[in-house]
Amino acid sequence: QHQQKPNSSQHQNSEFTESPLRFAISRVSLELFSAAAADLPSHKTFMIKKKLAKKIRQNRPIPYWIRMRTGNTIRYNAKRRHWRRTKLGF
């Protein structure tokens, strides 16, 4: 009937708080996404599948150590592609 509003103590669960494992979890999800690219449908030829897998690998931010190595002159990946704005064309 009547739902009770949660207290502020109930909002302290893992999805609302910063976790030191957030980077590790996002890295694992990235690896799972890369593995999912290998399971693309069989309507695609193998060459198209290889090209799509390469584009998935290219489309990521630069590693933080590149910023350190270059003295912060390279700050972001200028060739990032958004799936809706820019199409691959094959």
PyMOL Python script that loads the backbone (N, CA, C, O; Angstrom):
from pymol import cmd

cmd.read_pdbstr("""\
ATOM      1  N   GLN A   1       0.818  -1.189   0.000  1.00  0.00           N
ATOM      2  CA  GLN A   1       0.000   0.000   0.000  1.00  0.00           C
ATOM      3  C   GLN A   1       0.862   1.253   0.000  1.00  0.00           C
ATOM      4  O   GLN A   1       1.047   1.891  -1.036  1.00  0.00           O
ATOM      5  N   HIS A   2       1.390   1.602   1.177  1.00  0.00           N
ATOM      6  CA  HIS A   2       2.154   2.829   1.337  1.00  0.00           C
ATOM      7  C   HIS A   2       3.627   2.487   1.476  1.00  0.00           C
ATOM      8  O   HIS A   2       4.023   1.794   2.414  1.00  0.00           O
ATOM      9  N   GLN A   3       4.447   2.975   0.538  1.00  0.00           N
ATOM     10  CA  GLN A   3       5.879   2.674   0.617  1.00  0.00           C
ATOM     11  C   GLN A   3       6.564   3.694   1.504  1.00  0.00           C
ATOM     12  O   GLN A   3       6.258   4.886   1.473  1.00  0.00           O
ATOM     13  N   GLN A   4       7.485   3.200   2.281  1.00  0.00           N
ATOM     14  CA  GLN A   4       8.209   4.049   3.204  1.00  0.00           C
ATOM     15  C   GLN A   4       9.466   4.583   2.524  1.00  0.00           C
ATOM     16  O   GLN A   4      10.125   3.847   1.790  1.00  0.00           O
ATOM     17  N   LYS A   5       9.809   5.846   2.755  1.00  0.00           N
ATOM     18  CA  LYS A   5      11.009   6.419   2.169  1.00  0.00           C
ATOM     19  C   LYS A   5      12.228   5.844   2.887  1.00  0.00           C
ATOM     20  O   LYS A   5      12.218   5.709   4.110  1.00  0.00           O
ATOM     21  N   PRO A   6      13.289   5.500   2.127  1.00  0.00           N
ATOM     22  CA  PRO A   6      14.475   4.933   2.779  1.00  0.00           C
ATOM     23  C   PRO A   6      15.234   5.999   3.566  1.00  0.00           C
ATOM     24  O   PRO A   6      15.262   7.171   3.191  1.00  0.00           O
ATOM     25  N   ASN A   7      15.853   5.561   4.674  1.00  0.00           N
ATOM     26  CA  ASN A   7      16.673   6.483   5.473  1.00  0.00           C
ATOM     27  C   ASN A   7      17.978   6.735   4.736  1.00  0.00           C
ATOM     28  O   ASN A   7      18.304   6.056   3.763  1.00  0.00           O
ATOM     29  N   SER A   8      18.711   7.718   5.215  1.00  0.00           N
ATOM     30  CA  SER A   8      20.001   8.018   4.605  1.00  0.00           C
ATOM     31  C   SER A   8      20.990   6.883   4.854  1.00  0.00           C
ATOM     32  O   SER A   8      21.933   6.711   4.082  1.00  0.00           O
ATOM     33  N   SER A   9      20.786   6.098   5.931  1.00  0.00           N
ATOM     34  CA  SER A   9      21.700   4.987   6.209  1.00  0.00           C
ATOM     35  C   SER A   9      21.539   3.870   5.177  1.00  0.00           C
ATOM     36  O   SER A   9      22.480   3.114   4.933  1.00  0.00           O
ATOM     37  N   GLN A  10      20.358   3.761   4.571  1.00  0.00           N
ATOM     38  CA  GLN A  10      20.153   2.733   3.563  1.00  0.00           C
ATOM     39  C   GLN A  10      20.802   3.108   2.234  1.00  0.00           C
ATOM     40  O   GLN A  10      20.997   2.240   1.384  1.00  0.00           O
ATOM     41  N   HIS A  11      21.141   4.385   2.037  1.00  0.00           N
ATOM     42  CA  HIS A  11      21.777   4.805   0.800  1.00  0.00           C
ATOM     43  C   HIS A  11      23.273   4.551   0.810  1.00  0.00           C
ATOM     44  O   HIS A  11      23.950   4.865  -0.169  1.00  0.00           O
ATOM     45  N   GLN A  12      23.800   3.999   1.870  1.00  0.00           N
ATOM     46  CA  GLN A  12      25.229   3.774   1.969  1.00  0.00           C
ATOM     47  C   GLN A  12      25.617   2.394   1.432  1.00  0.00           C
ATOM     48  O   GLN A  12      26.554   1.778   1.940  1.00  0.00           O
ATOM     49  N   ASN A  13      24.923   1.915   0.435  1.00  0.00           N
ATOM     50  CA  ASN A  13      25.313   0.628  -0.125  1.00  0.00           C
ATOM     51  C   ASN A  13      26.394   0.830  -1.185  1.00  0.00           C
ATOM     52  O   ASN A  13      26.800   1.962  -1.450  1.00  0.00           O
ATOM     53  N   SER A  14      26.859  -0.254  -1.787  1.00  0.00           N
ATOM     54  CA  SER A  14      28.045  -0.213  -2.636  1.00  0.00           C
ATOM     55  C   SER A  14      27.827   0.566  -3.932  1.00  0.00           C
ATOM     56  O   SER A  14      28.797   1.074  -4.494  1.00  0.00           O
ATOM     57  N   GLU A  15      26.589   0.680  -4.429  1.00  0.00           N
ATOM     58  CA  GLU A  15      26.420   1.359  -5.700  1.00  0.00           C
ATOM     59  C   GLU A  15      26.452   2.879  -5.570  1.00  0.00           C
ATOM     60  O   GLU A  15      26.608   3.575  -6.573  1.00  0.00           O
ATOM     61  N   PHE A  16      26.308   3.408  -4.358  1.00  0.00           N
ATOM     62  CA  PHE A  16      26.330   4.847  -4.175  1.00  0.00           C
ATOM     63  C   PHE A  16      27.660   5.359  -3.634  1.00  0.00           C
ATOM     64  O   PHE A  16      27.930   6.558  -3.705  1.00  0.00           O
ATOM     65  N   THR A  17      28.482   4.486  -3.103  1.00  0.00           N
ATOM     66  CA  THR A  17      29.733   4.929  -2.514  1.00  0.00           C
ATOM     67  C   THR A  17      30.881   4.659  -3.472  1.00  0.00           C
ATOM     68  O   THR A  17      30.800   3.753  -4.301  1.00  0.00           O
ATOM     69  N   GLU A  18      31.944   5.438  -3.363  1.00  0.00           N
ATOM     70  CA  GLU A  18      33.130   5.232  -4.188  1.00  0.00           C
ATOM     71  C   GLU A  18      33.824   3.949  -3.747  1.00  0.00           C
ATOM     72  O   GLU A  18      33.991   3.701  -2.553  1.00  0.00           O
ATOM     73  N   SER A  19      34.209   3.171  -4.677  1.00  0.00           N
ATOM     74  CA  SER A  19      34.860   1.903  -4.370  1.00  0.00           C
ATOM     75  C   SER A  19      36.258   1.903  -4.969  1.00  0.00           C
ATOM     76  O   SER A  19      36.438   2.354  -6.100  1.00  0.00           O
ATOM     77  N   PRO A  20      37.249   1.408  -4.237  1.00  0.00           N
ATOM     78  CA  PRO A  20      38.596   1.319  -4.827  1.00  0.00           C
ATOM     79  C   PRO A  20      38.665   0.286  -5.947  1.00  0.00           C
ATOM     80  O   PRO A  20      39.619   0.264  -6.725  1.00  0.00           O
ATOM     81  N   LEU A  21      37.645  -0.567  -6.021  1.00  0.00           N
ATOM     82  CA  LEU A  21      37.633  -1.581  -7.069  1.00  0.00           C
ATOM     83  C   LEU A  21      36.938  -1.104  -8.336  1.00  0.00           C
ATOM     84  O   LEU A  21      36.793  -1.874  -9.285  1.00  0.00           O
ATOM     85  N   ARG A  22      36.501   0.171  -8.365  1.00  0.00           N
ATOM     86  CA  ARG A  22      35.758   0.663  -9.525  1.00  0.00           C
ATOM     87  C   ARG A  22      36.584   0.545 -10.796  1.00  0.00           C
ATOM     88  O   ARG A  22      36.062   0.151 -11.839  1.00  0.00           O
ATOM     89  N   PHE A  23      37.887   0.887 -10.722  1.00  0.00           N
ATOM     90  CA  PHE A  23      38.738   0.787 -11.906  1.00  0.00           C
ATOM     91  C   PHE A  23      38.879  -0.662 -12.338  1.00  0.00           C
ATOM     92  O   PHE A  23      38.817  -0.966 -13.529  1.00  0.00           O
ATOM     93  N   ALA A  24      39.069  -1.554 -11.379  1.00  0.00           N
ATOM     94  CA  ALA A  24      39.231  -2.973 -11.702  1.00  0.00           C
ATOM     95  C   ALA A  24      37.952  -3.520 -12.317  1.00  0.00           C
ATOM     96  O   ALA A  24      38.001  -4.317 -13.254  1.00  0.00           O
ATOM     97  N   ILE A  25      36.812  -3.097 -11.795  1.00  0.00           N
ATOM     98  CA  ILE A  25      35.538  -3.576 -12.334  1.00  0.00           C
ATOM     99  C   ILE A  25      35.331  -3.064 -13.752  1.00  0.00           C
ATOM    100  O   ILE A  25      34.874  -3.807 -14.621  1.00  0.00           O
ATOM    101  N   SER A  26      35.668  -1.786 -13.993  1.00  0.00           N
ATOM    102  CA  SER A  26      35.493  -1.254 -15.337  1.00  0.00           C
ATOM    103  C   SER A  26      36.459  -1.929 -16.303  1.00  0.00           C
ATOM    104  O   SER A  26      36.132  -2.122 -17.474  1.00  0.00           O
ATOM    105  N   ARG A  27      37.658  -2.294 -15.816  1.00  0.00           N
ATOM    106  CA  ARG A  27      38.625  -2.987 -16.668  1.00  0.00           C
ATOM    107  C   ARG A  27      38.113  -4.379 -17.023  1.00  0.00           C
ATOM    108  O   ARG A  27      38.253  -4.829 -18.160  1.00  0.00           O
ATOM    109  N   VAL A  28      37.520  -5.055 -16.044  1.00  0.00           N
ATOM    110  CA  VAL A  28      36.963  -6.384 -16.301  1.00  0.00           C
ATOM    111  C   VAL A  28      35.810  -6.288 -17.291  1.00  0.00           C
ATOM    112  O   VAL A  28      35.687  -7.127 -18.184  1.00  0.00           O
ATOM    113  N   SER A  29      34.958  -5.265 -17.137  1.00  0.00           N
ATOM    114  CA  SER A  29      33.839  -5.122 -18.062  1.00  0.00           C
ATOM    115  C   SER A  29      34.328  -4.806 -19.466  1.00  0.00           C
ATOM    116  O   SER A  29      33.711  -5.224 -20.446  1.00  0.00           O
ATOM    117  N   LEU A  30      35.454  -4.056 -19.577  1.00  0.00           N
ATOM    118  CA  LEU A  30      36.030  -3.785 -20.879  1.00  0.00           C
ATOM    119  C   LEU A  30      36.537  -5.070 -21.514  1.00  0.00           C
ATOM    120  O   LEU A  30      36.362  -5.285 -22.713  1.00  0.00           O
ATOM    121  N   GLU A  31      37.168  -5.930 -20.708  1.00  0.00           N
ATOM    122  CA  GLU A  31      37.654  -7.198 -21.239  1.00  0.00           C
ATOM    123  C   GLU A  31      36.493  -8.096 -21.650  1.00  0.00           C
ATOM    124  O   GLU A  31      36.581  -8.809 -22.649  1.00  0.00           O
ATOM    125  N   LEU A  32      35.412  -8.062 -20.886  1.00  0.00           N
ATOM    126  CA  LEU A  32      34.238  -8.850 -21.263  1.00  0.00           C
ATOM    127  C   LEU A  32      33.622  -8.320 -22.550  1.00  0.00           C
ATOM    128  O   LEU A  32      33.152  -9.093 -23.384  1.00  0.00           O
ATOM    129  N   PHE A  33      33.625  -6.991 -22.711  1.00  0.00           N
ATOM    130  CA  PHE A  33      33.095  -6.398 -23.932  1.00  0.00           C
ATOM    131  C   PHE A  33      33.952  -6.801 -25.128  1.00  0.00           C
ATOM    132  O   PHE A  33      33.422  -7.068 -26.206  1.00  0.00           O
ATOM    133  N   SER A  34      35.278  -6.847 -24.945  1.00  0.00           N
ATOM    134  CA  SER A  34      36.167  -7.275 -26.017  1.00  0.00           C
ATOM    135  C   SER A  34      35.925  -8.742 -26.352  1.00  0.00           C
ATOM    136  O   SER A  34      35.966  -9.139 -27.516  1.00  0.00           O
ATOM    137  N   ALA A  35      35.675  -9.537 -25.321  1.00  0.00           N
ATOM    138  CA  ALA A  35      35.385 -10.950 -25.555  1.00  0.00           C
ATOM    139  C   ALA A  35      34.047 -11.111 -26.270  1.00  0.00           C
ATOM    140  O   ALA A  35      33.866 -12.032 -27.067  1.00  0.00           O
ATOM    141  N   ALA A  36      33.108 -10.202 -25.976  1.00  0.00           N
ATOM    142  CA  ALA A  36      31.810 -10.274 -26.636  1.00  0.00           C
ATOM    143  C   ALA A  36      31.924  -9.951 -28.117  1.00  0.00           C
ATOM    144  O   ALA A  36      31.101 -10.397 -28.917  1.00  0.00           O
ATOM    145  N   ALA A  37      32.941  -9.178 -28.489  1.00  0.00           N
ATOM    146  CA  ALA A  37      33.142  -8.852 -29.893  1.00  0.00           C
ATOM    147  C   ALA A  37      33.479 -10.105 -30.700  1.00  0.00           C
ATOM    148  O   ALA A  37      33.219 -10.160 -31.902  1.00  0.00           O
ATOM    149  N   ALA A  38      34.053 -11.101 -30.046  1.00  0.00           N
ATOM    150  CA  ALA A  38      34.376 -12.349 -30.734  1.00  0.00           C
ATOM    151  C   ALA A  38      33.107 -13.159 -31.020  1.00  0.00           C
ATOM    152  O   ALA A  38      33.132 -14.062 -31.856  1.00  0.00           O
ATOM    153  N   ASP A  39      32.010 -12.850 -30.342  1.00  0.00           N
ATOM    154  CA  ASP A  39      30.766 -13.588 -30.526  1.00  0.00           C
ATOM    155  C   ASP A  39      29.784 -12.852 -31.433  1.00  0.00           C
ATOM    156  O   ASP A  39      28.572 -13.012 -31.293  1.00  0.00           O
ATOM    157  N   LEU A  40      30.300 -12.045 -32.362  1.00  0.00           N
ATOM    158  CA  LEU A  40      29.408 -11.341 -33.273  1.00  0.00           C
ATOM    159  C   LEU A  40      28.700 -12.352 -34.173  1.00  0.00           C
ATOM    160  O   LEU A  40      29.204 -13.458 -34.369  1.00  0.00           O
ATOM    161  N   PRO A  41      27.551 -11.993 -34.718  1.00  0.00           N
ATOM    162  CA  PRO A  41      26.803 -12.954 -35.526  1.00  0.00           C
ATOM    163  C   PRO A  41      27.567 -13.427 -36.766  1.00  0.00           C
ATOM    164  O   PRO A  41      28.487 -12.756 -37.234  1.00  0.00           O
ATOM    165  N   SER A  42      27.182 -14.561 -37.277  1.00  0.00           N
ATOM    166  CA  SER A  42      27.899 -15.145 -38.408  1.00  0.00           C
ATOM    167  C   SER A  42      27.463 -14.554 -39.746  1.00  0.00           C
ATOM    168  O   SER A  42      27.900 -15.037 -40.791  1.00  0.00           O
ATOM    169  N   HIS A  43      26.621 -13.530 -39.747  1.00  0.00           N
ATOM    170  CA  HIS A  43      26.269 -12.862 -40.991  1.00  0.00           C
ATOM    171  C   HIS A  43      27.454 -12.069 -41.536  1.00  0.00           C
ATOM    172  O   HIS A  43      27.517 -11.780 -42.731  1.00  0.00           O
ATOM    173  N   LYS A  44      28.378 -11.722 -40.668  1.00  0.00           N
ATOM    174  CA  LYS A  44      29.536 -10.928 -41.066  1.00  0.00           C
ATOM    175  C   LYS A  44      30.637 -11.848 -41.586  1.00  0.00           C
ATOM    176  O   LYS A  44      30.794 -12.982 -41.133  1.00  0.00           O
ATOM    177  N   THR A  45      31.387 -11.330 -42.541  1.00  0.00           N
ATOM    178  CA  THR A  45      32.550 -12.092 -42.997  1.00  0.00           C
ATOM    179  C   THR A  45      33.652 -11.971 -41.954  1.00  0.00           C
ATOM    180  O   THR A  45      33.599 -11.121 -41.065  1.00  0.00           O
ATOM    181  N   PHE A  46      34.634 -12.824 -42.078  1.00  0.00           N
ATOM    182  CA  PHE A  46      35.710 -12.821 -41.092  1.00  0.00           C
ATOM    183  C   PHE A  46      36.532 -11.531 -41.172  1.00  0.00           C
ATOM    184  O   PHE A  46      36.987 -11.029 -40.145  1.00  0.00           O
ATOM    185  N   MET A  47      36.727 -10.994 -42.373  1.00  0.00           N
ATOM    186  CA  MET A  47      37.506  -9.761 -42.517  1.00  0.00           C
ATOM    187  C   MET A  47      36.780  -8.578 -41.878  1.00  0.00           C
ATOM    188  O   MET A  47      37.406  -7.752 -41.215  1.00  0.00           O
ATOM    189  N   ILE A  48      35.474  -8.493 -42.073  1.00  0.00           N
ATOM    190  CA  ILE A  48      34.684  -7.418 -41.458  1.00  0.00           C
ATOM    191  C   ILE A  48      34.722  -7.568 -39.938  1.00  0.00           C
ATOM    192  O   ILE A  48      34.817  -6.582 -39.208  1.00  0.00           O
ATOM    193  N   LYS A  49      34.648  -8.808 -39.478  1.00  0.00           N
ATOM    194  CA  LYS A  49      34.679  -9.069 -38.048  1.00  0.00           C
ATOM    195  C   LYS A  49      36.015  -8.636 -37.444  1.00  0.00           C
ATOM    196  O   LYS A  49      36.049  -8.077 -36.348  1.00  0.00           O
ATOM    197  N   LYS A  50      37.120  -8.891 -38.160  1.00  0.00           N
ATOM    198  CA  LYS A  50      38.437  -8.462 -37.694  1.00  0.00           C
ATOM    199  C   LYS A  50      38.538  -6.940 -37.664  1.00  0.00           C
ATOM    200  O   LYS A  50      39.117  -6.375 -36.736  1.00  0.00           O
ATOM    201  N   LYS A  51      37.983  -6.279 -38.666  1.00  0.00           N
ATOM    202  CA  LYS A  51      38.031  -4.814 -38.705  1.00  0.00           C
ATOM    203  C   LYS A  51      37.210  -4.217 -37.569  1.00  0.00           C
ATOM    204  O   LYS A  51      37.635  -3.249 -36.938  1.00  0.00           O
ATOM    205  N   LEU A  52      36.047  -4.785 -37.306  1.00  0.00           N
ATOM    206  CA  LEU A  52      35.212  -4.291 -36.210  1.00  0.00           C
ATOM    207  C   LEU A  52      35.895  -4.490 -34.864  1.00  0.00           C
ATOM    208  O   LEU A  52      35.814  -3.630 -33.987  1.00  0.00           O
ATOM    209  N   ALA A  53      36.566  -5.625 -34.704  1.00  0.00           N
ATOM    210  CA  ALA A  53      37.276  -5.875 -33.450  1.00  0.00           C
ATOM    211  C   ALA A  53      38.414  -4.883 -33.267  1.00  0.00           C
ATOM    212  O   ALA A  53      38.670  -4.437 -32.149  1.00  0.00           O
ATOM    213  N   LYS A  54      39.102  -4.531 -34.349  1.00  0.00           N
ATOM    214  CA  LYS A  54      40.183  -3.552 -34.267  1.00  0.00           C
ATOM    215  C   LYS A  54      39.621  -2.185 -33.898  1.00  0.00           C
ATOM    216  O   LYS A  54      40.216  -1.474 -33.088  1.00  0.00           O
ATOM    217  N   LYS A  55      38.486  -1.807 -34.477  1.00  0.00           N
ATOM    218  CA  LYS A  55      37.878  -0.510 -34.172  1.00  0.00           C
ATOM    219  C   LYS A  55      37.412  -0.455 -32.721  1.00  0.00           C
ATOM    220  O   LYS A  55      37.460   0.607 -32.101  1.00  0.00           O
ATOM    221  N   ILE A  56      36.960  -1.582 -32.169  1.00  0.00           N
ATOM    222  CA  ILE A  56      36.584  -1.625 -30.755  1.00  0.00           C
ATOM    223  C   ILE A  56      37.811  -1.378 -29.887  1.00  0.00           C
ATOM    224  O   ILE A  56      37.741  -0.640 -28.905  1.00  0.00           O
ATOM    225  N   ARG A  57      38.942  -1.997 -30.249  1.00  0.00           N
ATOM    226  CA  ARG A  57      40.169  -1.808 -29.471  1.00  0.00           C
ATOM    227  C   ARG A  57      40.694  -0.382 -29.579  1.00  0.00           C
ATOM    228  O   ARG A  57      41.213   0.157 -28.602  1.00  0.00           O
ATOM    229  N   GLN A  58      40.568   0.245 -30.764  1.00  0.00           N
ATOM    230  CA  GLN A  58      41.078   1.609 -30.959  1.00  0.00           C
ATOM    231  C   GLN A  58      40.245   2.644 -30.223  1.00  0.00           C
ATOM    232  O   GLN A  58      40.761   3.691 -29.830  1.00  0.00           O
ATOM    233  N   ASN A  59      38.982   2.366 -30.036  1.00  0.00           N
ATOM    234  CA  ASN A  59      38.053   3.365 -29.520  1.00  0.00           C
ATOM    235  C   ASN A  59      38.047   3.344 -27.993  1.00  0.00           C
ATOM    236  O   ASN A  59      37.080   2.900 -27.375  1.00  0.00           O
ATOM    237  N   ARG A  60      39.123   3.821 -27.399  1.00  0.00           N
ATOM    238  CA  ARG A  60      39.220   3.869 -25.949  1.00  0.00           C
ATOM    239  C   ARG A  60      40.060   5.076 -25.562  1.00  0.00           C
ATOM    240  O   ARG A  60      40.826   5.578 -26.384  1.00  0.00           O
ATOM    241  N   PRO A  61      39.931   5.552 -24.324  1.00  0.00           N
ATOM    242  CA  PRO A  61      40.757   6.684 -23.901  1.00  0.00           C
ATOM    243  C   PRO A  61      42.229   6.277 -23.774  1.00  0.00           C
ATOM    244  O   PRO A  61      42.550   5.093 -23.675  1.00  0.00           O
ATOM    245  N   ILE A  62      43.113   7.276 -23.779  1.00  0.00           N
ATOM    246  CA  ILE A  62      44.528   6.961 -23.665  1.00  0.00           C
ATOM    247  C   ILE A  62      44.826   6.519 -22.234  1.00  0.00           C
ATOM    248  O   ILE A  62      44.158   6.968 -21.302  1.00  0.00           O
ATOM    249  N   PRO A  63      45.818   5.646 -22.045  1.00  0.00           N
ATOM    250  CA  PRO A  63      46.193   5.245 -20.686  1.00  0.00           C
ATOM    251  C   PRO A  63      46.793   6.421 -19.921  1.00  0.00           C
ATOM    252  O   PRO A  63      47.374   7.331 -20.513  1.00  0.00           O
ATOM    253  N   TYR A  64      46.646   6.390 -18.606  1.00  0.00           N
ATOM    254  CA  TYR A  64      47.125   7.509 -17.799  1.00  0.00           C
ATOM    255  C   TYR A  64      48.644   7.629 -17.872  1.00  0.00           C
ATOM    256  O   TYR A  64      49.175   8.731 -17.733  1.00  0.00           O
ATOM    257  N   TRP A  65      49.361   6.517 -18.087  1.00  0.00           N
ATOM    258  CA  TRP A  65      50.824   6.591 -18.104  1.00  0.00           C
ATOM    259  C   TRP A  65      51.333   7.287 -19.357  1.00  0.00           C
ATOM    260  O   TRP A  65      52.459   7.786 -19.362  1.00  0.00           O
ATOM    261  N   ILE A  66      50.534   7.335 -20.420  1.00  0.00           N
ATOM    262  CA  ILE A  66      50.919   8.103 -21.615  1.00  0.00           C
ATOM    263  C   ILE A  66      50.947   9.587 -21.267  1.00  0.00           C
ATOM    264  O   ILE A  66      51.832  10.320 -21.709  1.00  0.00           O
ATOM    265  N   ARG A  67      49.965  10.028 -20.469  1.00  0.00           N
ATOM    266  CA  ARG A  67      49.948  11.435 -20.041  1.00  0.00           C
ATOM    267  C   ARG A  67      51.189  11.758 -19.220  1.00  0.00           C
ATOM    268  O   ARG A  67      51.774  12.832 -19.360  1.00  0.00           O
ATOM    269  N   MET A  68      51.586  10.820 -18.360  1.00  0.00           N
ATOM    270  CA  MET A  68      52.770  11.048 -17.539  1.00  0.00           C
ATOM    271  C   MET A  68      54.043  11.053 -18.401  1.00  0.00           C
ATOM    272  O   MET A  68      54.932  11.882 -18.207  1.00  0.00           O
ATOM    273  N   ARG A  69      54.113  10.125 -19.341  1.00  0.00           N
ATOM    274  CA  ARG A  69      55.322   9.995 -20.157  1.00  0.00           C
ATOM    275  C   ARG A  69      55.522  11.209 -21.068  1.00  0.00           C
ATOM    276  O   ARG A  69      56.651  11.644 -21.295  1.00  0.00           O
ATOM    277  N   THR A  70      54.410  11.755 -21.591  1.00  0.00           N
ATOM    278  CA  THR A  70      54.518  12.871 -22.530  1.00  0.00           C
ATOM    279  C   THR A  70      54.452  14.215 -21.833  1.00  0.00           C
ATOM    280  O   THR A  70      54.419  15.250 -22.499  1.00  0.00           O
ATOM    281  N   GLY A  71      54.433  14.225 -20.518  1.00  0.00           N
ATOM    282  CA  GLY A  71      54.366  15.495 -19.806  1.00  0.00           C
ATOM    283  C   GLY A  71      53.042  16.204 -20.009  1.00  0.00           C
ATOM    284  O   GLY A  71      52.989  17.433 -20.049  1.00  0.00           O
ATOM    285  N   ASN A  72      51.979  15.438 -20.137  1.00  0.00           N
ATOM    286  CA  ASN A  72      50.612  15.936 -20.290  1.00  0.00           C
ATOM    287  C   ASN A  72      50.403  16.710 -21.597  1.00  0.00           C
ATOM    288  O   ASN A  72      49.463  17.499 -21.694  1.00  0.00           O
ATOM    289  N   THR A  73      51.259  16.499 -22.599  1.00  0.00           N
ATOM    290  CA  THR A  73      51.017  17.144 -23.891  1.00  0.00           C
ATOM    291  C   THR A  73      49.936  16.403 -24.671  1.00  0.00           C
ATOM    292  O   THR A  73      49.192  17.016 -25.436  1.00  0.00           O
ATOM    293  N   ILE A  74      49.846  15.084 -24.480  1.00  0.00           N
ATOM    294  CA  ILE A  74      48.740  14.311 -25.068  1.00  0.00           C
ATOM    295  C   ILE A  74      47.736  14.095 -23.948  1.00  0.00           C
ATOM    296  O   ILE A  74      48.001  13.342 -23.010  1.00  0.00           O
ATOM    297  N   ARG A  75      46.588  14.750 -24.039  1.00  0.00           N
ATOM    298  CA  ARG A  75      45.629  14.713 -22.944  1.00  0.00           C
ATOM    299  C   ARG A  75      44.450  13.784 -23.206  1.00  0.00           C
ATOM    300  O   ARG A  75      43.854  13.257 -22.267  1.00  0.00           O
ATOM    301  N   TYR A  76      44.115  13.582 -24.467  1.00  0.00           N
ATOM    302  CA  TYR A  76      42.964  12.732 -24.771  1.00  0.00           C
ATOM    303  C   TYR A  76      43.174  12.095 -26.134  1.00  0.00           C
ATOM    304  O   TYR A  76      44.058  12.497 -26.889  1.00  0.00           O
ATOM    305  N   ASN A  77      42.368  11.115 -26.437  1.00  0.00           N
ATOM    306  CA  ASN A  77      42.420  10.433 -27.725  1.00  0.00           C
ATOM    307  C   ASN A  77      41.606  11.252 -28.718  1.00  0.00           C
ATOM    308  O   ASN A  77      40.377  11.282 -28.654  1.00  0.00           O
ATOM    309  N   ALA A  78      42.296  11.909 -29.629  1.00  0.00           N
ATOM    310  CA  ALA A  78      41.623  12.774 -30.601  1.00  0.00           C
ATOM    311  C   ALA A  78      40.816  11.971 -31.621  1.00  0.00           C
ATOM    312  O   ALA A  78      39.961  12.530 -32.308  1.00  0.00           O
ATOM    313  N   LYS A  79      41.075  10.680 -31.727  1.00  0.00           N
ATOM    314  CA  LYS A  79      40.384   9.846 -32.721  1.00  0.00           C
ATOM    315  C   LYS A  79      39.273   9.013 -32.108  1.00  0.00           C
ATOM    316  O   LYS A  79      38.855   8.018 -32.700  1.00  0.00           O
ATOM    317  N   ARG A  80      38.779   9.401 -30.921  1.00  0.00           N
ATOM    318  CA  ARG A  80      37.647   8.672 -30.339  1.00  0.00           C
ATOM    319  C   ARG A  80      36.450   8.787 -31.264  1.00  0.00           C
ATOM    320  O   ARG A  80      36.231   9.826 -31.888  1.00  0.00           O
ATOM    321  N   ARG A  81      35.679   7.716 -31.348  1.00  0.00           N
ATOM    322  CA  ARG A  81      34.528   7.664 -32.241  1.00  0.00           C
ATOM    323  C   ARG A  81      33.293   7.314 -31.432  1.00  0.00           C
ATOM    324  O   ARG A  81      33.312   6.386 -30.623  1.00  0.00           O
ATOM    325  N   HIS A  82      32.223   8.058 -31.651  1.00  0.00           N
ATOM    326  CA  HIS A  82      30.953   7.744 -31.006  1.00  0.00           C
ATOM    327  C   HIS A  82      30.127   6.915 -31.977  1.00  0.00           C
ATOM    328  O   HIS A  82      30.072   7.226 -33.167  1.00  0.00           O
ATOM    329  N   TRP A  83      29.501   5.890 -31.495  1.00  0.00           N
ATOM    330  CA  TRP A  83      28.802   4.941 -32.362  1.00  0.00           C
ATOM    331  C   TRP A  83      27.662   5.569 -33.137  1.00  0.00           C
ATOM    332  O   TRP A  83      27.301   5.086 -34.210  1.00  0.00           O
ATOM    333  N   ARG A  84      27.085   6.649 -32.603  1.00  0.00           N
ATOM    334  CA  ARG A  84      25.944   7.242 -33.281  1.00  0.00           C
ATOM    335  C   ARG A  84      26.349   8.391 -34.204  1.00  0.00           C
ATOM    336  O   ARG A  84      25.727   8.605 -35.244  1.00  0.00           O
ATOM    337  N   ARG A  85      27.390   9.126 -33.821  1.00  0.00           N
ATOM    338  CA  ARG A  85      27.794  10.291 -34.621  1.00  0.00           C
ATOM    339  C   ARG A  85      28.582   9.918 -35.857  1.00  0.00           C
ATOM    340  O   ARG A  85      28.301  10.422 -36.945  1.00  0.00           O
ATOM    341  N   THR A  86      29.566   9.040 -35.710  1.00  0.00           N
ATOM    342  CA  THR A  86      30.465   8.717 -36.818  1.00  0.00           C
ATOM    343  C   THR A  86      30.365   7.228 -37.135  1.00  0.00           C
ATOM    344  O   THR A  86      30.604   6.381 -36.274  1.00  0.00           O
ATOM    345  N   LYS A  87      30.020   6.932 -38.340  1.00  0.00           N
ATOM    346  CA  LYS A  87      29.913   5.533 -38.753  1.00  0.00           C
ATOM    347  C   LYS A  87      31.202   5.077 -39.406  1.00  0.00           C
ATOM    348  O   LYS A  87      31.979   5.899 -39.893  1.00  0.00           O
ATOM    349  N   LEU A  88      31.436   3.780 -39.418  1.00  0.00           N
ATOM    350  CA  LEU A  88      32.688   3.233 -39.923  1.00  0.00           C
ATOM    351  C   LEU A  88      32.717   3.195 -41.450  1.00  0.00           C
ATOM    352  O   LEU A  88      33.777   3.369 -42.050  1.00  0.00           O
ATOM    353  N   GLY A  89      31.591   2.975 -42.069  1.00  0.00           N
ATOM    354  CA  GLY A  89      31.541   3.016 -43.521  1.00  0.00           C
ATOM    355  C   GLY A  89      31.907   1.709 -44.221  1.00  0.00           C
ATOM    356  O   GLY A  89      32.328   1.716 -45.378  1.00  0.00           O
ATOM    357  N   PHE A  90      31.746   0.598 -43.524  1.00  0.00           N
ATOM    358  CA  PHE A  90      31.904  -0.694 -44.224  1.00  0.00           C
ATOM    359  C   PHE A  90      30.860  -1.657 -43.810  1.00  0.00           C
ATOM    360  O   PHE A  90      30.838  -2.789 -44.293  1.00  0.00           O
TER     361      PHE A  90
END
""", "prot")
cmd.dss("prot")
cmd.show_as("cartoon", "prot")
cmd.util.cbc("prot")
cmd.orient("prot")
